[in-house]
């Protein structure tokens, strides 16, 4: 039962927005012999005042099994800087969203591509017709970029016998299966575009960070693909530590409450719900982190042995840091999950705070419900992203005519046997019940001691709380000197950091600096 709860939770917790159903594409279903496709176009982007000419390739790669029978197709969009003397020496960054079950439309249209969605910045909601603008913070100034859709999302499909292939859902819908598919895609891509000697980077968001941890080890130790760096955006490596959506389902495991407290505090600070609110966020969060890992976690660990005086002091402090009424904190037994917090924080106005980005807010669906019933940020931005991606792909990149693009395939994954969470991390010797890919990233860093990691995200992210990510980094099973290979830098934004233009600029500059510092290529 615990395994099933985690699988269900994964849909809600780690997905980028838009949970809508998808339609089957008749033309794709009839395809008997899947072939690789691509459309090549050219464009120019201005990045922080500098013009960059680029070649865009929108396409599909075919994955095959050991018998050379096609098993799946994966769609991608690659951007290569034009006019480079030796492309093999130019950095290349492979990017993907998470879910598991999401396409990479979100990163593509919001982060480092040549265009981005406008009008949904930090709480805003746009109306059609939506607007694409030049992306002043595209990563093309320092790296070529490849946006990859996981199998069965985007234009890609799993190819069964009826389509002339040998694919099965169980071969792709799982932690290890997914990493294997991405590894095959990347190695095929490196060969197809002659990029084996390029400095190589992985950039994953949300469950994409889980994927990156496994994939970084898989690529290096199995496929001998050396990596220069891994960027983890809105990180989830240990599911037991970072599950603030449902820790009550695992009584006795109180760490998620403590690690989410700094995000609660940041949210309450943003919405002006704190008594005696400080002017600066970051110094305030340091105070909350110290309390969370001392008095608060000790109180939670005490359980029924917690004395009344200490309990009263902790309740008062939680009120000071969350803005929630002391009576509510008492009733919750000091333990408030993410959905309860976002529902209660603005409850006096019948508004619900966002989850992927807690700065967003929207009407409460049911004022009498215990927790939030939807995510206002997802509701605010998803339609713009889906509409503009489909328009851009067909009108500008000239790809996808008579094909259906799936923003996600949650229904296809979870209406079946679900996502296989069983994973045997390096050195453990047995499959895990609750996923924890910290050993995978640790093994990748030990296998390649030059591998660098950049951990980043947003303070207002309640899907993957920032302090939980920091906690897992500090507890990676690696020797002390390898911790120097990890950079940590969080921003005043949400789960999808790039939605906030000011944060996108900082994210670009930080990632660009990371790439420049880990390669000598120009």
MARDRENFI-617668 format. One record per residue (C-alpha): residue number from 1; residue in one letter; y, x, z. Coordinates in steps of 0.2 Angstrom, whole numbers. Layout:
REM residues N
- nr / rest / v / u / w
- NUM / A / Y / X / Z
...
END
This chain:
REM residues 522
- nr / rest / v / u / w
- 1 / X / 0 / 0 / 0
- 2 / X / 12 / 14 / 4
- 3 / X / 9 / 22 / -13
- 4 / X / 13 / 5 / -22
- 5 / X / 29 / 3 / -12
- 6 / X / 35 / 20 / -18
- 7 / X / 31 / 16 / -36
- 8 / X / 41 / 0 / -34
- 9 / X / 55 / 9 / -26
- 10 / X / 56 / 22 / -39
- 11 / X / 62 / 9 / -52
- 12 / X / 77 / 4 / -41
- 13 / X / 81 / 21 / -33
- 14 / X / 81 / 34 / -46
- 15 / X / 85 / 25 / -62
- 16 / X / 102 / 27 / -71
- 17 / X / 109 / 9 / -74
- 18 / X / 103 / -5 / -85
- 19 / X / 86 / -12 / -81
- 20 / X / 86 / -24 / -95
- 21 / X / 70 / -28 / -105
- 22 / X / 68 / -20 / -122
- 23 / X / 61 / -27 / -138
- 24 / X / 47 / -20 / -149
- 25 / X / 52 / -13 / -165
- 26 / X / 42 / -20 / -179
- 27 / X / 45 / -6 / -191
- 28 / X / 40 / 7 / -179
- 29 / X / 24 / -2 / -174
- 30 / X / 18 / -3 / -192
- 31 / X / 20 / 16 / -194
- 32 / X / 3 / 23 / -198
- 33 / X / 6 / 41 / -199
- 34 / X / 21 / 46 / -188
- 35 / X / 32 / 60 / -195
- 36 / X / 46 / 70 / -189
- 37 / X / 63 / 63 / -194
- 38 / X / 81 / 69 / -192
- 39 / X / 99 / 66 / -198
- 40 / X / 111 / 81 / -199
- 41 / X / 130 / 78 / -198
- 42 / X / 145 / 89 / -193
- 43 / X / 160 / 86 / -182
- 44 / X / 173 / 94 / -172
- 45 / X / 177 / 93 / -153
- 46 / X / 191 / 99 / -143
- 47 / X / 186 / 106 / -127
- 48 / X / 200 / 110 / -114
- 49 / X / 212 / 114 / -129
- 50 / X / 199 / 124 / -139
- 51 / X / 192 / 117 / -156
- 52 / X / 173 / 119 / -158
- 53 / X / 165 / 114 / -174
- 54 / X / 147 / 109 / -172
- 55 / X / 131 / 102 / -181
- 56 / X / 123 / 87 / -174
- 57 / X / 104 / 84 / -177
- 58 / X / 98 / 67 / -172
- 59 / X / 79 / 66 / -173
- 60 / X / 61 / 63 / -168
- 61 / X / 48 / 76 / -164
- 62 / X / 29 / 71 / -164
- 63 / X / 18 / 77 / -149
- 64 / X / 0 / 80 / -153
- 65 / X / -16 / 83 / -142
- 66 / X / -28 / 98 / -143
- 67 / X / -36 / 90 / -159
- 68 / X / -19 / 89 / -168
- 69 / X / -19 / 70 / -167
- 70 / X / -2 / 62 / -163
- 71 / X / 0 / 55 / -146
- 72 / X / 19 / 51 / -145
- 73 / X / 36 / 53 / -153
- 74 / X / 51 / 59 / -143
- 75 / X / 69 / 56 / -149
- 76 / X / 83 / 69 / -146
- 77 / X / 100 / 73 / -151
- 78 / X / 105 / 91 / -152
- 79 / X / 122 / 99 / -155
- 80 / X / 124 / 117 / -161
- 81 / X / 140 / 126 / -162
- 82 / X / 144 / 130 / -180
- 83 / X / 149 / 148 / -186
- 84 / X / 138 / 157 / -174
- 85 / X / 132 / 174 / -181
- 86 / X / 116 / 174 / -172
- 87 / X / 111 / 157 / -165
- 88 / X / 95 / 165 / -157
- 89 / X / 107 / 173 / -144
- 90 / X / 117 / 158 / -140
- 91 / X / 113 / 148 / -124
- 92 / X / 104 / 131 / -126
- 93 / X / 103 / 118 / -112
- 94 / X / 90 / 104 / -112
- 95 / X / 96 / 89 / -104
- 96 / X / 88 / 73 / -98
- 97 / X / 90 / 58 / -86
- 98 / X / 77 / 51 / -75
- 99 / X / 71 / 34 / -69
- 100 / X / 57 / 38 / -71
- 101 / X / 58 / 28 / -86
- 102 / X / 76 / 31 / -92
- 103 / X / 82 / 37 / -109
- 104 / X / 95 / 51 / -109
- 105 / X / 109 / 39 / -116
- 106 / X / 119 / 41 / -100
- 107 / X / 121 / 60 / -100
- 108 / X / 123 / 59 / -119
- 109 / X / 138 / 47 / -118
- 110 / X / 145 / 52 / -102
- 111 / X / 143 / 71 / -99
- 112 / X / 143 / 85 / -111
- 113 / X / 141 / 78 / -128
- 114 / X / 156 / 79 / -140
- 115 / X / 161 / 61 / -137
- 116 / X / 161 / 51 / -121
- 117 / X / 163 / 33 / -115
- 118 / X / 181 / 29 / -109
- 119 / X / 188 / 15 / -98
- 120 / X / 175 / 15 / -84
- 121 / X / 182 / 28 / -73
- 122 / X / 179 / 28 / -54
- 123 / X / 178 / 9 / -51
- 124 / X / 185 / 2 / -68
- 125 / X / 176 / -10 / -79
- 126 / X / 179 / -11 / -98
- 127 / X / 177 / -25 / -109
- 128 / X / 172 / -25 / -128
- 129 / X / 177 / -18 / -139
- 130 / X / 173 / -2 / -129
- 131 / X / 180 / 14 / -134
- 132 / X / 173 / 32 / -137
- 133 / X / 185 / 47 / -135
- 134 / X / 184 / 65 / -138
- 135 / X / 176 / 74 / -124
- 136 / X / 188 / 87 / -117
- 137 / X / 174 / 93 / -106
- 138 / X / 159 / 95 / -118
- 139 / X / 148 / 109 / -114
- 140 / X / 148 / 115 / -132
- 141 / X / 161 / 128 / -128
- 142 / X / 148 / 139 / -119
- 143 / X / 131 / 131 / -124
- 144 / X / 121 / 122 / -137
- 145 / X / 115 / 105 / -130
- 146 / X / 99 / 95 / -133
- 147 / X / 98 / 77 / -125
- 148 / X / 80 / 72 / -124
- 149 / X / 73 / 55 / -122
- 150 / X / 56 / 53 / -112
- 151 / X / 41 / 46 / -122
- 152 / X / 42 / 27 / -124
- 153 / X / 61 / 27 / -122
- 154 / X / 75 / 30 / -135
- 155 / X / 68 / 29 / -152
- 156 / X / 52 / 37 / -146
- 157 / X / 35 / 28 / -144
- 158 / X / 18 / 32 / -137
- 159 / X / 6 / 31 / -153
- 160 / X / -10 / 22 / -150
- 161 / X / -25 / 20 / -162
- 162 / X / -17 / 5 / -171
- 163 / X / -2 / 17 / -176
- 164 / X / -14 / 31 / -182
- 165 / X / -12 / 41 / -166
- 166 / X / -22 / 45 / -150
- 167 / X / -9 / 41 / -136
- 168 / X / -11 / 32 / -120
- 169 / X / 2 / 27 / -107
- 170 / X / -8 / 36 / -93
- 171 / X / -6 / 52 / -103
- 172 / X / 13 / 51 / -100
- 173 / X / 18 / 40 / -86
- 174 / X / 16 / 52 / -71
- 175 / X / 24 / 67 / -63
- 176 / X / 12 / 80 / -71
- 177 / X / 10 / 70 / -87
- 178 / X / 28 / 69 / -90
- 179 / X / 31 / 87 / -87
- 180 / X / 18 / 92 / -99
- 181 / X / 26 / 81 / -112
- 182 / X / 43 / 89 / -110
- 183 / X / 35 / 106 / -110
- 184 / X / 27 / 102 / -127
- 185 / X / 43 / 95 / -133
- 186 / X / 54 / 111 / -128
- 187 / X / 41 / 123 / -135
- 188 / X / 40 / 114 / -151
- 189 / X / 59 / 113 / -152
- 190 / X / 61 / 132 / -149
- 191 / X / 50 / 135 / -163
- 192 / X / 57 / 122 / -175
- 193 / X / 75 / 129 / -172
- 194 / X / 71 / 147 / -169
- 195 / X / 78 / 148 / -152
- 196 / X / 64 / 157 / -142
- 197 / X / 76 / 171 / -138
- 198 / X / 91 / 161 / -133
- 199 / X / 96 / 160 / -114
- 200 / X / 88 / 144 / -109
- 201 / X / 93 / 131 / -96
- 202 / X / 86 / 114 / -89
- 203 / X / 98 / 101 / -84
- 204 / X / 91 / 85 / -75
- 205 / X / 99 / 71 / -67
- 206 / X / 91 / 60 / -53
- 207 / X / 72 / 59 / -56
- 208 / X / 76 / 72 / -70
- 209 / X / 78 / 84 / -55
- 210 / X / 60 / 80 / -50
- 211 / X / 55 / 84 / -68
- 212 / X / 65 / 100 / -68
- 213 / X / 57 / 107 / -53
- 214 / X / 39 / 104 / -60
- 215 / X / 45 / 108 / -78
- 216 / X / 53 / 125 / -73
- 217 / X / 37 / 131 / -66
- 218 / X / 26 / 124 / -80
- 219 / X / 36 / 132 / -94
- 220 / X / 37 / 149 / -86
- 221 / X / 20 / 151 / -78
- 222 / X / 10 / 141 / -92
- 223 / X / 20 / 143 / -108
- 224 / X / 29 / 160 / -104
- 225 / X / 46 / 152 / -108
- 226 / X / 58 / 161 / -98
- 227 / X / 73 / 151 / -90
- 228 / X / 90 / 158 / -86
- 229 / X / 95 / 143 / -75
- 230 / X / 91 / 126 / -69
- 231 / X / 105 / 113 / -65
- 232 / X / 100 / 99 / -53
- 233 / X / 112 / 84 / -53
- 234 / X / 110 / 71 / -40
- 235 / X / 94 / 78 / -33
- 236 / X / 78 / 71 / -27
- 237 / X / 64 / 84 / -24
- 238 / X / 56 / 77 / -8
- 239 / X / 54 / 58 / -9
- 240 / X / 50 / 56 / 10
- 241 / X / 66 / 65 / 15
- 242 / X / 78 / 56 / 2
- 243 / X / 72 / 38 / 3
- 244 / X / 86 / 29 / 12
- 245 / X / 83 / 13 / 2
- 246 / X / 67 / 9 / 12
- 247 / X / 64 / 21 / 26
- 248 / X / 59 / 7 / 37
- 249 / X / 43 / 6 / 27
- 250 / X / 38 / 22 / 35
- 251 / X / 41 / 20 / 54
- 252 / X / 43 / 36 / 63
- 253 / X / 51 / 45 / 49
- 254 / X / 69 / 45 / 54
- 255 / X / 76 / 60 / 44
- 256 / X / 82 / 49 / 29
- 257 / X / 94 / 40 / 41
- 258 / X / 102 / 56 / 47
- 259 / X / 103 / 64 / 29
- 260 / X / 111 / 48 / 22
- 261 / X / 125 / 47 / 36
- 262 / X / 137 / 59 / 28
- 263 / X / 136 / 47 / 12
- 264 / X / 140 / 32 / 23
- 265 / X / 154 / 41 / 30
- 266 / X / 161 / 46 / 14
- 267 / X / 160 / 28 / 7
- 268 / X / 168 / 21 / 23
- 269 / X / 182 / 34 / 21
- 270 / X / 185 / 29 / 3
- 271 / X / 186 / 11 / 7
- 272 / X / 198 / 13 / 22
- 273 / X / 185 / 6 / 34
- 274 / X / 186 / 21 / 47
- 275 / X / 195 / 20 / 63
- 276 / X / 207 / 34 / 64
- 277 / X / 202 / 40 / 46
- 278 / X / 206 / 58 / 42
- 279 / X / 216 / 63 / 27
- 280 / X / 204 / 76 / 20
- 281 / X / 186 / 71 / 16
- 282 / X / 177 / 88 / 16
- 283 / X / 181 / 94 / 33
- 284 / X / 177 / 76 / 40
- 285 / X / 160 / 77 / 31
- 286 / X / 156 / 94 / 40
- 287 / X / 159 / 85 / 57
- 288 / X / 147 / 71 / 51
- 289 / X / 134 / 83 / 46
- 290 / X / 134 / 92 / 62
- 291 / X / 132 / 75 / 72
- 292 / X / 119 / 69 / 60
- 293 / X / 108 / 85 / 63
- 294 / X / 111 / 86 / 82
- 295 / X / 115 / 70 / 93
- 296 / X / 110 / 57 / 80
- 297 / X / 93 / 64 / 74
- 298 / X / 89 / 68 / 93
- 299 / X / 93 / 50 / 97
- 300 / X / 82 / 44 / 83
- 301 / X / 68 / 55 / 88
- 302 / X / 68 / 49 / 106
- 303 / X / 63 / 32 / 100
- 304 / X / 60 / 20 / 115
- 305 / X / 63 / 34 / 127
- 306 / X / 82 / 35 / 123
- 307 / X / 92 / 32 / 138
- 308 / X / 106 / 19 / 138
- 309 / X / 120 / 31 / 141
- 310 / X / 116 / 42 / 126
- 311 / X / 112 / 27 / 115
- 312 / X / 129 / 19 / 119
- 313 / X / 138 / 36 / 115
- 314 / X / 128 / 37 / 98
- 315 / X / 132 / 19 / 94
- 316 / X / 151 / 23 / 96
- 317 / X / 150 / 38 / 86
- 318 / X / 141 / 29 / 72
- 319 / X / 154 / 16 / 72
- 320 / X / 167 / 30 / 71
- 321 / X / 159 / 38 / 56
- 322 / X / 153 / 22 / 46
- 323 / X / 165 / 8 / 51
- 324 / X / 151 / -4 / 54
- 325 / X / 153 / -15 / 70
- 326 / X / 145 / -8 / 85
- 327 / X / 135 / -24 / 88
- 328 / X / 128 / -22 / 70
- 329 / X / 122 / -4 / 74
- 330 / X / 114 / -10 / 90
- 331 / X / 105 / -24 / 81
- 332 / X / 99 / -12 / 68
- 333 / X / 92 / 0 / 82
- 334 / X / 103 / 14 / 75
- 335 / X / 94 / 13 / 59
- 336 / X / 103 / 6 / 44
- 337 / X / 96 / 8 / 26
- 338 / X / 106 / 10 / 10
- 339 / X / 106 / -8 / 5
- 340 / X / 111 / -14 / 22
- 341 / X / 125 / -2 / 23
- 342 / X / 132 / -7 / 6
- 343 / X / 131 / -25 / 10
- 344 / X / 138 / -24 / 27
- 345 / X / 153 / -12 / 24
- 346 / X / 163 / -24 / 14
- 347 / X / 155 / -40 / 21
- 348 / X / 171 / -47 / 29
- 349 / X / 177 / -49 / 11
- 350 / X / 161 / -55 / 3
- 351 / X / 160 / -39 / -7
- 352 / X / 146 / -27 / -10
- 353 / X / 148 / -8 / -12
- 354 / X / 140 / 1 / -26
- 355 / X / 124 / 11 / -24
- 356 / X / 124 / 24 / -38
- 357 / X / 143 / 26 / -35
- 358 / X / 149 / 18 / -18
- 359 / X / 167 / 18 / -24
- 360 / X / 163 / 3 / -35
- 361 / X / 162 / -14 / -28
- 362 / X / 158 / -32 / -34
- 363 / X / 155 / -50 / -28
- 364 / X / 141 / -52 / -15
- 365 / X / 127 / -62 / -23
- 366 / X / 121 / -70 / -7
- 367 / X / 133 / -68 / 8
- 368 / X / 118 / -72 / 20
- 369 / X / 106 / -59 / 13
- 370 / X / 102 / -44 / 23
- 371 / X / 105 / -31 / 10
- 372 / X / 113 / -28 / -7
- 373 / X / 105 / -37 / -22
- 374 / X / 112 / -27 / -36
- 375 / X / 122 / -12 / -40
- 376 / X / 141 / -15 / -44
- 377 / X / 142 / 2 / -53
- 378 / X / 127 / -2 / -65
- 379 / X / 135 / -19 / -68
- 380 / X / 152 / -11 / -72
- 381 / X / 147 / 2 / -85
- 382 / X / 130 / -2 / -93
- 383 / X / 136 / -13 / -106
- 384 / X / 149 / -1 / -112
- 385 / X / 136 / 14 / -113
- 386 / X / 123 / 4 / -122
- 387 / X / 135 / -4 / -135
- 388 / X / 144 / 13 / -139
- 389 / X / 128 / 23 / -140
- 390 / X / 120 / 11 / -152
- 391 / X / 136 / 11 / -162
- 392 / X / 139 / 30 / -162
- 393 / X / 121 / 34 / -166
- 394 / X / 121 / 23 / -182
- 395 / X / 139 / 25 / -188
- 396 / X / 142 / 43 / -184
- 397 / X / 126 / 52 / -182
- 398 / X / 118 / 41 / -196
- 399 / X / 101 / 39 / -187
- 400 / X / 91 / 24 / -181
- 401 / X / 93 / 11 / -195
- 402 / X / 80 / -2 / -193
- 403 / X / 74 / 6 / -177
- 404 / X / 76 / 0 / -159
- 405 / X / 83 / 11 / -146
- 406 / X / 76 / 8 / -128
- 407 / X / 89 / 13 / -115
- 408 / X / 74 / 12 / -103
- 409 / X / 56 / 7 / -102
- 410 / X / 54 / 1 / -84
- 411 / X / 45 / -15 / -89
- 412 / X / 33 / -6 / -99
- 413 / X / 29 / 7 / -86
- 414 / X / 28 / -4 / -70
- 415 / X / 20 / -19 / -78
- 416 / X / 5 / -8 / -81
- 417 / X / -3 / 4 / -69
- 418 / X / 15 / 11 / -64
- 419 / X / 20 / 29 / -63
- 420 / X / 7 / 41 / -57
- 421 / X / 15 / 49 / -41
- 422 / X / 0 / 60 / -38
- 423 / X / 5 / 78 / -40
- 424 / X / -4 / 94 / -35
- 425 / X / 10 / 106 / -31
- 426 / X / 7 / 125 / -33
- 427 / X / -2 / 132 / -18
- 428 / X / -6 / 116 / -10
- 429 / X / -24 / 114 / -16
- 430 / X / -24 / 95 / -15
- 431 / X / -14 / 80 / -22
- 432 / X / 1 / 73 / -13
- 433 / X / 2 / 55 / -7
- 434 / X / 21 / 56 / -7
- 435 / X / 29 / 67 / -20
- 436 / X / 37 / 83 / -15
- 437 / X / 41 / 95 / -29
- 438 / X / 50 / 108 / -18
- 439 / X / 34 / 120 / -19
- 440 / X / 36 / 119 / -38
- 441 / X / 54 / 125 / -39
- 442 / X / 50 / 138 / -26
- 443 / X / 35 / 144 / -36
- 444 / X / 46 / 145 / -52
- 445 / X / 59 / 155 / -42
- 446 / X / 46 / 167 / -36
- 447 / X / 37 / 169 / -53
- 448 / X / 54 / 173 / -60
- 449 / X / 66 / 180 / -47
- 450 / X / 80 / 181 / -59
- 451 / X / 80 / 162 / -61
- 452 / X / 96 / 154 / -54
- 453 / X / 99 / 136 / -48
- 454 / X / 114 / 126 / -47
- 455 / X / 114 / 111 / -35
- 456 / X / 127 / 98 / -38
- 457 / X / 131 / 79 / -36
- 458 / X / 143 / 67 / -29
- 459 / X / 148 / 63 / -11
- 460 / X / 147 / 44 / -15
- 461 / X / 130 / 44 / -22
- 462 / X / 118 / 33 / -11
- 463 / X / 103 / 34 / -23
- 464 / X / 101 / 52 / -20
- 465 / X / 112 / 57 / -5
- 466 / X / 120 / 74 / -6
- 467 / X / 116 / 80 / 11
- 468 / X / 97 / 76 / 8
- 469 / X / 98 / 87 / -7
- 470 / X / 106 / 101 / 3
- 471 / X / 93 / 99 / 16
- 472 / X / 79 / 102 / 4
- 473 / X / 87 / 117 / -4
- 474 / X / 89 / 125 / 13
- 475 / X / 70 / 121 / 16
- 476 / X / 63 / 128 / 0
- 477 / X / 48 / 139 / 4
- 478 / X / 56 / 155 / -3
- 479 / X / 60 / 172 / 4
- 480 / X / 78 / 173 / 11
- 481 / X / 85 / 184 / -3
- 482 / X / 80 / 171 / -16
- 483 / X / 91 / 159 / -8
- 484 / X / 105 / 169 / -15
- 485 / X / 100 / 163 / -32
- 486 / X / 105 / 145 / -27
- 487 / X / 123 / 139 / -29
- 488 / X / 128 / 123 / -21
- 489 / X / 144 / 113 / -26
- 490 / X / 147 / 94 / -23
- 491 / X / 161 / 84 / -30
- 492 / X / 171 / 68 / -26
- 493 / X / 161 / 57 / -37
- 494 / X / 144 / 47 / -37
- 495 / X / 127 / 48 / -44
- 496 / X / 133 / 49 / -62
- 497 / X / 146 / 62 / -58
- 498 / X / 153 / 62 / -75
- 499 / X / 159 / 44 / -75
- 500 / X / 174 / 50 / -65
- 501 / X / 185 / 60 / -78
- 502 / X / 192 / 72 / -65
- 503 / X / 175 / 76 / -58
- 504 / X / 168 / 78 / -76
- 505 / X / 181 / 92 / -78
- 506 / X / 176 / 101 / -62
- 507 / X / 157 / 98 / -67
- 508 / X / 160 / 106 / -84
- 509 / X / 169 / 121 / -77
- 510 / X / 156 / 124 / -64
- 511 / X / 142 / 123 / -76
- 512 / X / 151 / 133 / -89
- 513 / X / 154 / 147 / -75
- 514 / X / 135 / 146 / -70
- 515 / X / 129 / 148 / -88
- 516 / X / 142 / 163 / -91
- 517 / X / 136 / 171 / -75
- 518 / X / 118 / 170 / -80
- 519 / X / 118 / 177 / -97
- 520 / X / 127 / 191 / -107
- 521 / X / 127 / 180 / -123
- 522 / X / 145 / 175 / -129
END
